[in-house]
Amino acid sequence: MTPAIEITTPDDPRVDDFRQLTDQRYRRELEGDEFLIAEGPLSIDRLLDSSLAPRALLCSPKRLQRHGDMIEEFSGRGGQCFVAAPSVLETVVGFDLHRGMVASARRPRTPTLDSVLAQARTIALVEGINDPENLGAIARSARALFVDALVLDPTCTDPFTRRNVRVSMGEVLHLPITRVTDWTHLPARCAEAGFELWALTPDATADDLWTLDQPPRIGLAVGAEGPGLSDALRRAATRQVKIPIADDVDSLNVGHAAAIAFAAIARR
């Protein structure tokens, strides 16, 4: 029998992990560096494929019936499982959770930059991206296209918010991610580790990405929508690289551009 405890009132403290999921300030204070949220069966399945320790799972009766095996596995790995009527579920999380299933787990340990540089062949340097839709898409593409790790600057959004996990389809949970506070010296540290740093830009004078031979180790730098990469990072790059696009189109969404660039680099 599926081990799930029924929650009958929204104020039950056993489901406190899932309160006010759309309130970003509240969620930052609640989750801190302790735990994260995975929403929907696909993300939870990827959570269970990771090494992260489950905390709690909350689902509707329909999802309990449909995903009993997944819920049993979650419980078997030490997580508490709860089931609640849709009205109770909606009151707890703060919106109509049409995926009907949400889980919490301990956050992964953050690797050091030194360990990332020592083990990776391809890394993505992510600067100034605070939109979880874009960062989640970048993480999903990175996992699919053989990027070994993400290196975030201090201004990037938290990669383990609920939306980032959902947009990445849970793949962000399988990707080494580190955040570097000393961003100014990062290019030099990458160079010392044997990485060529390529700055992705729509600038017409940049090198055509399709025409380049890939060096043994690459750090691909991508910037936020609008401002793009900082001048300092662009100047520090070994190359400025572009994706050839139609002359009358200004640029690509950063998530799409990163995926194309990852695929081009993965040709080797």
URQUIWO-V17931 format. One line per field, one symbol per residue. ss: DSSP state (2 for helix, 1 for strand, 0 for the rest). psi: psi as a letter, one per 30 degrees, with the letter a starting at -180 (. if undefined). burial: + if it has 9 or more other ideal C-beta (glycine too) atoms within 8 Angstrom, else -. A space follows every 10 residues. Layout:
ss->???
psi->???
burial->???
This chain:
ss->0000111000 0022222200 0002222222 2000111110 2222222200 0001111110 2222220222 2222220001 1111022222 2220000000 1111110000 0022222220 0111111000 0222222222 2222000011 1100000000 0222222000 2222011110 0022222222 2200011111 0000001122 2000000111 1111000100 2222220011 1100000000 0002222222 22222000
psi->kkikkkkfkf gkffgffgkh ffjeeeeeee ebgellkkkl eeeeeeeffl gkkkdlkkll eeeeeeheee eeeeefgglk klkkleeeee eefgljiffg kklllkllkk lleeeeeefl eklkjjkgjg jfeeeeeeee eeefhgkflk jklffllkfg leeeeeefhf fffgkkklkk eifegeeeee eeggkkjkjk lgkfflkkef fkkklekkjk kkllkdfall eeeeefkekk klkklkegke llkeeeeeee eeeeeff.
burial->---++-+--- ---++-+++- +----+++-+ +---++++++ +-++++++-+ -+-+++++++ --++--++-+ +++++-+-++ ++++---+++ -+++--+--+ ++++++++-- +-+--++--+ -++++++++- ++++++++++ +++-+-++++ +++--++-++ ++++++++++ ++++++++++ --+--++-++ +-+-++++++ ++---++++- -+----++++ ++++----++ --++--+-++ +++------- -+-+++++++ ++++++--
